[in-house]
Amino acid sequence: MYESFTTHDLILYYFNEVELSDTVLIQHEIDCNPETEESYQEIVQVMDHIDQCMVNPSSSVIKNILNYSHSLK
């Protein structure tokens, strides 16, 4: 039996949002099908880039927000 997985399925798999039975099937497909493995690795790389691009506010900005919040009490 051959089951084709979509990019959407692989993204759900990446975020652990699939049923256990589907997880096993998707992992098997990633392990056995080079095209699926490549697609999944592309998703992993994109998510890594997104994580690196996440911007955190500076400590001074956080301090200003907290000071403002405390002044409202």
Residue pairs with C-beta under 8 A, 6 or more apart in sequence:
3 25
3 29
5 13
5 25
5 26
5 29
5 36
7 39
7 43
9 18
9 22
9 26
10 26
10 36
10 39
10 40
10 43
11 43
12 18
13 22
13 23
13 26
13 27
13 40
14 40
14 43
14 44
14 47
16 23
18 26
29 36
30 36
30 37
30 40
31 37
57 65
